[in-house]
């Protein structure tokens, strides 16, 4: 028998409400604990008030939402299936010949649409807010200052000057080969500790090698002085290839739409964008991951035997399965980062495993 549109809409609406309530509850708890952690890290900074703590927690919230989203889908699906069973609605629906696959279809469609919306709309917002969160972390000295910004406009590097102040280095064209960073059309700005302009170097080429910055064919511009030309300048720098590779933009601060262009640009410069490629594949797999969590929830919530006390066991087993799946996802992700697993396999294998296992158990329950 075909499931009617009215019943499909009813099931989809019940699930969406349960899912949103669960998501808001989990995100609220996460923001609370994250605020406590930020407050702990800010201990001793008398000039930082509660407003800054709340601002940082809220800026990080959309990024945390991506982490807890699979759990919210699973718990929301379990809640709505239990409610339909407890009120005998699910029993009546199945009694007229509707299979489990038919009444699961509206839930899967809602989850798939939300997953695509999260990927294309929420993720760019989360990336922009996370960039602002990292900027606040840098300004409050809560992490090592990120000296590097990579974009289609070239490479921007920043480091502290020996006598105070900062040096800002920009290059439109960079290449990395054999431990040497080669740059063309290099600009070096020297700033005072107060942020005032001290001097500017305009060089045709430059290299960073063995913690030394070497510039060639340079024009030097200083306030109140005529510009002068120098053939070569070499000065020490705290920047190195390993530091640049470690500190360039984190994957979480780049949206789904920005990642492909960033990966192409960074790899064209001779660097490895391994982390970003893995993160992009994980984002692509996220809508299917949410669908897999619906089937995992169905395994533990369809036909619960209330009389034999099976509900508590199913709740514990469902939550345990969720945490086990999260551990497996983190494990494969770590293997992917370390090149132990291919990137595609590291990002997609958790989705495939959860989907195939849950479908196998459901097939056994329904048709076995």
Buried (B, 14 or more C-beta within 10 A) or exposed (E): EEBEEEBBEBBBEBBBEBBEBBBEEBBEEBBEEBBEEBBEBBEEEEEBEEEBBBBBBBBBBBBBBBEBBBBBBBBBBBBBBBBBBEEEBBEEBBEEEBBBBBBBBBBBEBBBEBBEEBBEEBBBEBBBBBBBBBEBBBEBEBEEEBBBBBEEEBBBBBBEBEEEBBBBBBBEBBBBEEEBBBBBBBBBBBBEEEEEEBBBBBBEBBBBBEEEBBBBBBEBBBEEEEEEEEEEBEEEBBBBBEBBBEBBBBBBBBBBEBBEEBBEBBBEBBBEBBBBBBBBBBBBBBBBBBBBBBBBBBBBBBBBEEEEEBBEEBBEEBBEBBEEBBEBBEEBBEBBBEEEBEBBBBBBBBBEBBBEBBBEBBEEEBEE
